[in-house]
């Protein structure tokens, strides 16, 4: 019996009740799995820094009388579509690079490429199609934002190889996954300034934190096949490291908020995020893979709280 048969066309670590399996024809399932549409947490975590940046820029623009509600909502729509498309393209690219590694890891062995349900050629065509959607989204922005978006491809290209040459692949993931923290500001102002840079730094260390939690699911397999990660590097000291990483994220967010001149409600959102970070660290059990996955997913709620705070600061 193959992995694909065993999981009835699903992936071992994907929720079987996802809409992909209810609404899409069975032949489309492997491509949806390549893009991780059955696991929306990925595009959500990619989207939140974009949304933070757009909302932060909107607050700054409002202070100088340049806020446009229509432009703000248009940017949010573009960043949503772009996050789904580029997360899918990034995952497809990552799976092509990690094809052989995924065959050796129990959690990833049932994915479309190692299970044989999608050919490498088919995956490459699908990658190009998703990247084209991302490009169509990007060209709706101003020239500076377009240039900045193209630069992000360098970080995306490096990340899948980072686990082979550094104990900090999560840092390279942060560089790629947090790029949206620059894009919202650039799309609004056609330039960058310190609030966006601080926001980018905050998103990077936040990403290192939550992906370290995620990586604890695979640390035994990773050790066997020589894949490096901050989960393996931090080991039993993960909680102090997370306290430092999440603490830095909060500090950098504070700098970003102050620089953009946000109001009290944004800071209340930041305070709630601090409580949510502390709760994650307090209850974390790095030997419990199921809990690690739940806490990883919980970070989307952190992203939402920060965004809501910024929006309330803007409209109230």
NUSEZA-951834 format. One record per residue (C-alpha): residue in one letter; residue number from 1; x, y, z. Coordinates in nm, 2 decimals, decimal comma. Layout:
res	n	c1	c2	c3
a	NUM	X	Y	Z $
...
end
This chain:
res	n	c1	c2	c3
x	1	0,00	0,00	0,00 $
x	2	0,14	0,34	-0,10 $
x	3	0,14	0,65	0,12 $
x	4	-0,12	0,80	-0,12 $
x	5	-0,35	0,50	-0,07 $
x	6	-0,30	0,50	0,30 $
x	7	-0,41	0,85	0,34 $
x	8	-0,68	0,83	0,07 $
x	9	-0,52	1,10	-0,14 $
x	10	-0,46	1,33	0,16 $
x	11	-0,13	1,43	0,32 $
x	12	-0,04	1,29	0,66 $
x	13	-0,01	1,62	0,84 $
x	14	-0,30	1,80	0,67 $
x	15	-0,66	1,83	0,82 $
x	16	-0,89	1,59	0,63 $
x	17	-1,19	1,81	0,67 $
x	18	-1,05	2,10	0,48 $
x	19	-1,25	2,26	0,20 $
x	20	-1,01	2,13	-0,05 $
x	21	-1,14	1,78	0,00 $
x	22	-1,51	1,88	0,00 $
x	23	-1,51	2,13	-0,30 $
x	24	-1,23	2,04	-0,54 $
x	25	-1,23	1,74	-0,77 $
x	26	-1,00	1,46	-0,66 $
x	27	-0,76	1,52	-0,95 $
x	28	-0,70	1,87	-0,82 $
x	29	-0,61	1,76	-0,46 $
x	30	-0,24	1,70	-0,52 $
x	31	-0,19	2,05	-0,66 $
x	32	-0,39	2,21	-0,38 $
x	33	-0,16	2,02	-0,14 $
x	34	0,14	2,14	-0,32 $
x	35	0,02	2,50	-0,27 $
x	36	-0,09	2,41	0,09 $
x	37	-0,44	2,53	0,03 $
x	38	-0,54	2,26	0,27 $
x	39	-0,33	2,43	0,53 $
x	40	-0,42	2,80	0,53 $
x	41	-0,20	2,88	0,82 $
x	42	0,09	2,93	0,58 $
x	43	-0,06	3,21	0,37 $
x	44	-0,21	3,36	0,69 $
x	45	0,13	3,40	0,85 $
x	46	0,26	3,54	0,52 $
x	47	-0,03	3,78	0,50 $
x	48	-0,02	3,94	0,84 $
x	49	0,30	4,13	0,80 $
x	50	0,16	4,27	0,48 $
x	51	-0,16	4,37	0,65 $
x	52	0,03	4,52	0,95 $
x	53	0,24	4,73	0,71 $
x	54	-0,06	4,85	0,51 $
x	55	-0,24	4,95	0,84 $
x	56	0,08	5,11	0,99 $
x	57	0,12	5,31	0,67 $
x	58	-0,24	5,41	0,68 $
x	59	-0,20	5,54	1,03 $
x	60	0,10	5,74	0,93 $
x	61	-0,08	5,87	0,62 $
x	62	-0,38	5,97	0,83 $
x	63	-0,16	6,18	1,05 $
x	64	-0,06	6,40	0,75 $
x	65	-0,41	6,40	0,59 $
x	66	-0,32	6,16	0,31 $
x	67	-0,52	5,85	0,42 $
x	68	-0,73	5,70	0,14 $
x	69	-0,98	5,43	0,26 $
x	70	-1,03	5,30	-0,09 $
x	71	-0,65	5,26	-0,15 $
x	72	-0,61	5,09	0,19 $
x	73	-0,89	4,83	0,11 $
x	74	-0,75	4,78	-0,24 $
x	75	-0,40	4,71	-0,09 $
x	76	-0,55	4,46	0,16 $
x	77	-0,73	4,28	-0,13 $
x	78	-0,41	4,26	-0,33 $
x	79	-0,20	4,14	-0,03 $
x	80	-0,46	3,86	0,04 $
x	81	-0,45	3,73	-0,32 $
x	82	-0,07	3,78	-0,34 $
x	83	-0,02	3,59	-0,01 $
x	84	-0,22	3,29	-0,12 $
x	85	-0,05	3,28	-0,46 $
x	86	0,31	3,33	-0,34 $
x	87	0,28	3,10	-0,04 $
x	88	0,16	2,84	-0,29 $
x	89	0,44	2,91	-0,53 $
x	90	0,70	2,91	-0,24 $
x	91	0,57	2,58	-0,11 $
x	92	0,58	2,42	-0,46 $
x	93	0,94	2,54	-0,51 $
x	94	1,03	2,42	-0,16 $
x	95	0,89	2,08	-0,23 $
x	96	1,08	2,05	-0,56 $
x	97	1,40	2,13	-0,38 $
x	98	1,32	1,90	-0,08 $
x	99	1,18	1,61	-0,29 $
x	100	1,44	1,36	-0,16 $
x	101	1,44	1,49	0,20 $
x	102	1,06	1,46	0,21 $
x	103	1,08	1,10	0,11 $
x	104	1,29	1,03	0,43 $
x	105	1,06	1,22	0,68 $
x	106	0,76	1,03	0,81 $
x	107	0,54	1,35	0,83 $
x	108	0,62	1,46	0,47 $
x	109	0,64	1,13	0,28 $
x	110	0,28	1,14	0,17 $
x	111	0,31	1,48	0,00 $
x	112	0,23	1,49	-0,37 $
x	113	0,59	1,48	-0,51 $
x	114	0,74	1,20	-0,28 $
x	115	0,42	1,00	-0,31 $
x	116	0,43	1,02	-0,69 $
x	117	0,09	1,19	-0,73 $
x	118	0,24	1,49	-0,91 $
x	119	0,54	1,48	-1,15 $
x	120	0,82	1,72	-1,12 $
x	121	0,72	1,87	-1,46 $
x	122	0,36	1,92	-1,34 $
x	123	0,49	2,09	-1,02 $
x	124	0,71	2,32	-1,22 $
x	125	0,42	2,43	-1,45 $
x	126	0,20	2,48	-1,14 $
x	127	0,48	2,69	-0,98 $
x	128	0,49	2,92	-1,29 $
x	129	0,11	2,96	-1,29 $
x	130	0,11	3,07	-0,92 $
x	131	0,41	3,30	-0,97 $
x	132	0,23	3,46	-1,26 $
x	133	-0,07	3,54	-1,04 $
x	134	0,17	3,69	-0,79 $
x	135	0,33	3,90	-1,06 $
x	136	-0,01	4,03	-1,18 $
x	137	-0,08	4,14	-0,82 $
x	138	0,26	4,31	-0,79 $
x	139	0,22	4,52	-1,10 $
x	140	-0,09	4,69	-0,95 $
x	141	0,15	4,87	-0,71 $
x	142	0,38	5,17	-0,76 $
x	143	0,72	5,13	-0,93 $
x	144	0,91	5,13	-0,61 $
x	145	0,69	4,86	-0,45 $
x	146	0,72	4,65	-0,77 $
x	147	1,10	4,67	-0,75 $
x	148	1,09	4,58	-0,38 $
x	149	0,87	4,29	-0,45 $
x	150	1,11	4,15	-0,72 $
x	151	1,40	4,18	-0,47 $
x	152	1,21	3,95	-0,23 $
x	153	1,26	3,66	-0,48 $
x	154	1,63	3,64	-0,37 $
x	155	1,52	3,55	-0,01 $
x	156	1,26	3,30	-0,14 $
x	157	1,53	3,13	-0,35 $
x	158	1,78	3,09	-0,07 $
x	159	1,55	2,96	0,20 $
x	160	1,50	2,59	0,09 $
x	161	1,88	2,55	0,09 $
x	162	1,94	2,72	0,43 $
x	163	1,87	2,40	0,64 $
x	164	2,17	2,24	0,47 $
x	165	2,43	2,51	0,56 $
x	166	2,31	2,68	0,88 $
x	167	2,15	2,60	1,21 $
x	168	1,94	2,91	1,15 $
x	169	1,72	2,83	0,85 $
x	170	1,43	3,00	1,04 $
x	171	1,62	3,33	1,00 $
x	172	1,61	3,29	0,62 $
x	173	1,25	3,19	0,64 $
x	174	1,19	3,51	0,84 $
x	175	1,37	3,72	0,57 $
x	176	1,13	3,58	0,30 $
x	177	0,81	3,55	0,50 $
x	178	0,83	3,90	0,66 $
x	179	0,89	4,09	0,33 $
x	180	0,53	4,21	0,33 $
x	181	0,62	4,42	0,64 $
x	182	0,80	4,64	0,39 $
x	183	0,55	4,61	0,10 $
x	184	0,25	4,78	0,26 $
x	185	0,45	5,08	0,35 $
x	186	0,61	5,10	0,01 $
x	187	0,28	5,06	-0,17 $
x	188	0,14	5,36	0,03 $
x	189	0,43	5,60	0,02 $
x	190	0,65	5,48	-0,27 $
x	191	0,95	5,46	-0,03 $
x	192	1,07	5,31	0,29 $
x	193	1,13	5,46	0,63 $
x	194	1,21	5,35	0,98 $
x	195	0,87	5,23	1,09 $
x	196	0,86	4,98	0,81 $
x	197	1,21	4,86	0,88 $
x	198	1,14	4,81	1,25 $
x	199	0,82	4,62	1,15 $
x	200	1,02	4,40	0,92 $
x	201	1,27	4,33	1,20 $
x	202	0,98	4,24	1,43 $
x	203	0,83	4,01	1,18 $
x	204	1,16	3,83	1,12 $
x	205	1,22	3,74	1,49 $
x	206	0,85	3,65	1,53 $
x	207	0,89	3,41	1,24 $
x	208	1,20	3,25	1,39 $
x	209	1,00	3,20	1,71 $
x	210	0,69	3,04	1,57 $
x	211	0,88	2,83	1,32 $
x	212	1,11	2,70	1,59 $
x	213	0,80	2,57	1,77 $
x	214	0,69	2,41	1,44 $
x	215	1,03	2,25	1,38 $
x	216	1,02	2,06	1,71 $
x	217	0,77	1,82	1,54 $
x	218	1,05	1,70	1,30 $
x	219	1,36	1,72	1,51 $
x	220	1,42	1,35	1,54 $
x	221	1,38	1,29	1,17 $
x	222	1,59	1,61	1,10 $
x	223	1,87	1,47	1,31 $
x	224	1,87	1,14	1,13 $
x	225	1,90	1,30	0,78 $
x	226	2,12	1,59	0,88 $
x	227	1,86	1,88	0,84 $
x	228	1,95	2,17	1,06 $
x	229	1,71	2,39	1,25 $
x	230	1,68	2,63	1,55 $
x	231	1,47	2,36	1,72 $
x	232	1,77	2,13	1,72 $
x	233	2,00	2,42	1,80 $
x	234	1,80	2,55	2,10 $
x	235	1,69	2,20	2,22 $
x	236	1,59	2,21	2,59 $
x	237	1,67	2,58	2,60 $
x	238	1,39	2,66	2,36 $
x	239	1,17	2,85	2,61 $
x	240	1,44	3,11	2,70 $
x	241	1,52	3,16	2,34 $
x	242	1,15	3,21	2,26 $
x	243	1,13	3,46	2,54 $
x	244	1,42	3,66	2,38 $
x	245	1,28	3,63	2,03 $
x	246	0,93	3,73	2,11 $
x	247	1,06	4,00	2,34 $
x	248	1,26	4,15	2,06 $
x	249	0,95	4,13	1,83 $
x	250	0,75	4,33	2,08 $
x	251	1,03	4,58	2,12 $
x	252	1,07	4,63	1,74 $
x	253	0,69	4,66	1,71 $
x	254	0,69	4,92	1,97 $
x	255	0,95	5,12	1,78 $
x	256	0,75	5,08	1,46 $
x	257	0,42	5,19	1,62 $
x	258	0,59	5,49	1,78 $
x	259	0,75	5,59	1,45 $
x	260	0,42	5,58	1,27 $
x	261	0,23	5,77	1,54 $
x	262	-0,04	5,52	1,60 $
x	263	-0,30	5,57	1,88 $
x	264	-0,37	5,39	2,21 $
x	265	-0,57	5,11	2,06 $
x	266	-0,28	4,98	1,86 $
x	267	-0,07	4,97	2,18 $
x	268	-0,35	4,77	2,35 $
x	269	-0,33	4,52	2,06 $
x	270	0,05	4,50	2,13 $
x	271	-0,02	4,43	2,49 $
x	272	-0,26	4,15	2,41 $
x	273	0,00	4,01	2,17 $
x	274	0,26	4,01	2,46 $
x	275	0,01	3,81	2,67 $
x	276	-0,04	3,56	2,39 $
x	277	0,34	3,52	2,35 $
x	278	0,39	3,46	2,72 $
x	279	0,11	3,20	2,72 $
x	280	0,27	3,01	2,43 $
x	281	0,61	3,00	2,61 $
x	282	0,45	2,90	2,95 $
x	283	0,26	2,60	2,82 $
x	284	0,50	2,48	2,55 $
x	285	0,60	2,12	2,56 $
x	286	0,87	2,06	2,29 $
x	287	0,82	1,68	2,32 $
x	288	0,45	1,71	2,22 $
x	289	0,43	1,74	1,84 $
x	290	0,06	1,79	1,84 $
x	291	0,08	2,08	2,08 $
x	292	0,37	2,23	1,89 $
x	293	0,15	2,24	1,58 $
x	294	-0,14	2,40	1,77 $
x	295	0,09	2,67	1,91 $
x	296	0,24	2,73	1,57 $
x	297	-0,11	2,79	1,43 $
x	298	-0,20	3,01	1,73 $
x	299	0,04	3,27	1,59 $
x	300	-0,21	3,36	1,32 $
x	301	-0,43	3,49	1,61 $
x	302	-0,14	3,70	1,73 $
x	303	-0,11	3,85	1,38 $
x	304	-0,48	3,92	1,37 $
x	305	-0,48	4,09	1,71 $
x	306	-0,20	4,32	1,60 $
x	307	-0,38	4,41	1,28 $
x	308	-0,71	4,48	1,45 $
x	309	-0,54	4,71	1,69 $
x	310	-0,38	4,90	1,41 $
x	311	-0,71	4,93	1,23 $
x	312	-0,90	5,04	1,54 $
x	313	-0,62	5,30	1,59 $
x	314	-0,70	5,43	1,24 $
x	315	-1,08	5,44	1,25 $
x	316	-1,17	5,53	1,61 $
end
